[in-house]
Amino acid sequence: MTESQVKDTAETGRTPSMAASLLVLGVMIALILLSVAFFGGTVADGPLQVSMTLATLFALTVAYYYNFRGALISQAIADGINGTIGTIFVILAIGTVIGALYLCGSVAAFVYYGSAIISPRFFFVTVFVLASVLSRLLGSSLTTVGAVGIAFVGLASIMGVNPAIAAGAAVSGAIFGNKVAPISDTANLTVASVGGLTINEHAKVVTRTAIPTWILSAVLFLVLGFFGASQSAPADVDQVQSTIAQYYNVSLLAFIPVILIFVLSMLRFSAFMSLMLSAIFAVILAAFTQHDLIVAVANDPSLSYLQAAFKVGIDALGNGFALNSGVDELDKLFSGGGAVSMLTTVWLVLAAASFGAVTGYTGMLQRIITPVINWTKGPASLILATMLTSVGMNLATADPYTSIVLTSKMFRQEYIKERLKPVLLTASMADSGTIVSHIIPWNLHGAIFAGTLGIATFQWAPYTFFAYLTPVVTYAMVYFHYMHKERLSSDADAAKVYGAEPTKLPPSTQLA
């Protein structure tokens, strides 16, 4: 909380007790688990959002019991939601670009060529490697999954392998790049919130901890490709290509919109601009390359071709694209996207941001975390507490950016006392909560991935090996190597290295 928030809290309400704070968190978890139990794979289509909304209402009830004024609570929620505006625009942009990629044939071309090149046995490890490379170049897990994730999932269905594992492989690779790239938004925010080090110093350490995790993940995906990952017999390649060619004009030109996303991102365009410009270009490209498809989808002889192309293009951006071939499997494979398809994800982000704002403003989170900080006895337990707190903050606030800032504020002074270099704090946060945030269904990352891939987080999260292995491997490496190496000689040196607590942080609302 800011100083003004603390002052408001002292004047208008009492910090909820430990029992009340745990009850609020417990109610949220219980509602989510019940939703998953009753609705399974469709939980993100509404039930999860309702659960988070009900949890927020319960948190508000507890806040009112502790005499927090409604106006201040409302402002806290508004501030929390305001911090997600940039993310919401990115979510909608992902929906528009998916619809456009379906229309212009990018997904169809990916399936057309990929089904002939990639072996089912090596499919998962191939997806993991490609996503890792692309994400490392972009520094953004969201952009990577938004650009190629849906294509990987679609190709998995054709290859006869489990789409959920393919989604887990794509997300794992995307997380890798977001973790090690110096241009990553979360990495830069982490470094800025701690102070005392450069982004390159941070990237050097997290890259070293990422390498063994990446190798282990690749081995697991390779093993899965050879054993038990098939759901059905692979489709006949010639038949698949022939069927696709009946409805799409397949060519390498269809890959240009995807390439454009990466080029614009590497030129440091925002994620929103990169995705939207690519979507617009894809619609224009479709008008030149998918003439027969557009006429068939428009299904209105009274329209000129230019009018039909405009109508179909706008509809694809807003409502998504729907192939009407009469072949159920093909229609399902090449239909989806549109900004409208991401509205449930936006709802989840808003509900989760509201819950995090209420629990953070009233001091519930701080009440729960304080005993964890007090429990620490020495560097080893301090680093473990940092990692657990970072994960807990991502569970409670549903926002990786807020979690980074709050965790750094809570632990920064403790690291100075223990004379641990700043890189240990940044690495501990980056390799725990920031990583795990990608597989939390109600967290920004988990929600966006589910909406993008069309597969519930609970289905692909078990296969996101990189997210599970990273905290374990990192703690082991820190404990046996970095914890002893990255110590400062005196209290004075520690205070000098860290400097004053950062007050100006880069905006977290714009994703890289």
ROGUSE-28292 format. One record per residue (C-alpha): x, y, z. Coordinates in steps of 0.25 Angstrom, whole numbers, plus 5000, padded with zeros to 4 digits. Layout:
! ROGUSE-28292
XYZ;...
//
This chain:
! ROGUSE-28292
500050005000;500450144998;500650245009;499350315006;498650175006;499250145020;498750275025;497350255020;497350115026;497750165040;496650275039;495550195034;495650045037;496349945045;497249845039;496549715038;496949605048;497749485043;496549395044;495749495036;496849505025;497049355024;495449335024;495449435012;496549355004;495949225008;494549265003;495249304989;495949164988;494749084992;493849154982;494849134971;495048984975;493548964975;493449034961;494448934956;493848814962;492448854956;492848904942;494248844939;494748894926;493648994924;493949064937;494549184930;493349214922;492649284933;492649204946;494149244950;493749384947;492549374956;493349314967;494349424967;493249524967;492549454979;493949454986;494049604984;492749624990;493049545002;494349625004;493649755003;492649705014;493849675023;494449815020;493149885023;493149805036;494449865040;493950005037;494550035023;493750145016;493050105003;493650224996;495150194999;494850044996;494250084983;495450164979;496350054983;495649964973;495650074962;497150084964;497349934963;496449924950;497150044944;498449964945;497849864936;497349954925;498649924917;498549774919;497049784915;497349844902;498449744899;497449634902;496449694892;497549704882;497949564883;496449524880;496449614868;497749554862;497349414864;496049444856;496849514845;497849394845;496749294842;496149384831;497449404823;497949264824;499049274834;498549164843;498149084831;499549094825;500249054838;499448934838;499648904823;501148914824;501348864838;500548734837;501548694826;502848734833;502648704848;502648564853;501548534864;502648474873;503448604873;502248694872;502248744887;503748764888;503748844874;502648934880;503348954892;504648994885;503949084875;503149154886;504449174894;505249234882;504049334878;503849374893;505349404895;505349494883;504049564887;504249564902;502749544903;501949414907;500649474903;501049524889;501649384886;500449304890;499549404883;500249394870;500549244869;499849174881;498549144874;499249094862;500048994870;498748944877;498048934863;499248854857;499148764870;497748714866;498148684852;499448604857;498548524866;499248574879;498748634892;498448784889;498548814904;499948764904;500248844892;499748964899;500548934911;501848924903;501449054896;501249124909;502549064915;503349114903;502649254904;503049264919;504449234916;504649354907;503849444917;504749404928;506149424922;505949534911;506549664916;505349734909;504349664917;503349754924;503249664937;504749664937;504949814936;503849834946;504549734956;505849804954;505349944956;504549914968;505749854975;506849954971;508349934972;508549854959;508449854944;507449774935;508649704929;509149664943;507749604946;507649534932;509049474934;508649404947;507249364943;507749304929;508749214937;507549164946;506749144933;507649054925;507548934934;506048954935;505948964920;506648844917;505848764927;504548814921;505048784907;505348634911;503948624918;503248674905;504148574897;503748464906;502248504905;502348504890;502848354890;501848304900;500448324903;500148454897;499348414885;497848434885;497548374872;498148334859;498848444851;498048494840;498548464826;499448574821;498948574807;497548574811;497748684821;498448774810;497448744800;496248784809;496948904813;497248944799;495748934795;495449054804;496749134805;497749184795;498949134803;500249204801;501449254809;500849394808;499949354819;501149354829;501349504827;500349554838;501049464848;502449504844;501949644845;501549624859;502949584863;503649694854;502749804861;503049754875;504549744872;504449894868;503849924882;502449944877;501449914889;500749784889;499449844886;499949924874;500749804869;499549714869;498549814864;499349854852;499649714849;498149684850;497849794840;498849754830;498349604831;496949654827;497549734816;498349614811;497149524812;496449624802;497549594792;497749444794;496449384799;495449434789;494649304788;494649284803;494149434806;493049424795;492549284802;492649344816;491849474812;490849394805;490149514799;490049534784;489649674785;490949714791;492149754782;493449684785;494049804792;492749814801;492849664804;494249674808;494049794817;492849724824;493549594826;494849654830;494149744841;493349624846;494549544847;495249654856;494049674864;493249534865;494249444860;494349354847;493449234845;493749134833;492549074828;493048954820;492048854825;493248774831;493048784846;494548754849;494948854839;493948964843;494348944858;495848954854;495749084846;494749154854;494849254866;495549384870;494949524870;494949624881;493649574886;494249434889;495149494900;494049574907;493949454918;495449474920;495249624922;494249594932;495149504940;496249604940;495349714945;494749624956;496149574960;496749714960;495549754969;495849644979;497349674979;497049824981;496049804993;497049705000;498249784998;497649925002;497049875015;498349805019;497849665018;498949615010;499949685019;499349625031;499549485025;500949505020;501549575032;501649445040;502449385028;503449495028;503549485043;503849335042;505149355034;506449315041;507549345031;507749345016;507249215013;505849235019;505849375015;505949335000;504949225002;503949315009;504149414997;503849304987;502549264995;502149404997;502249434982;501449314978;500349344989;500349494984;500049444970;498949354976;498249464984;498449584975;498349514961;499249614956;500749584954;501149734953;500449764966;501149644972;502549684968;502349824974;501749774987;502749664989;503949744987;503449854997;503249745007;504649675006;505549785001;506049825015;506149685020;507149655008;507949775012;507949725027;508449595022;509549655012;508949585000;509149644987;507949704980;508049594969;507649494979;506349564982;506049594967;506349444963;505549394975;504249474971;504449444956;504649294957;503449274966;502249364966;502449424952;502649284946;501549214954;500549334950;500449274936;499749154941;498849214951;497449214944;496949344950;498349424949;498549514937;499449414930;498649294932;497349354928;497949414915;498549284911;497249204913;496449304905;497549304894;497649154893;496249114895;496649014905;496349034920;497549064929;497248944937;497448854925;498848904920;499448944933;499848804938;500748804925;501448934927;502648874933;503548994932;502649064942;502748954952;504148924951;504749064951;504449094966;505048964970;506348974961;506549114965;506449104980;507448984979;508449064971;508249184980;508449104992;509649024988;510349134980;509849274979;509449294993;510849284998;511449354986;510549474985;510749524999;511249665002;512349695012;511749785022;510449855025;510949985020;511249925006;509849865006;509249995009;510050064998;509849954987;508349954989;508250104991;506950174994;505650104992;505150124977;503950214976;503750234961;503450104954;503250074940;501750064936;501249914937;500049944929;500749934916;501149794912;502449774904;
//
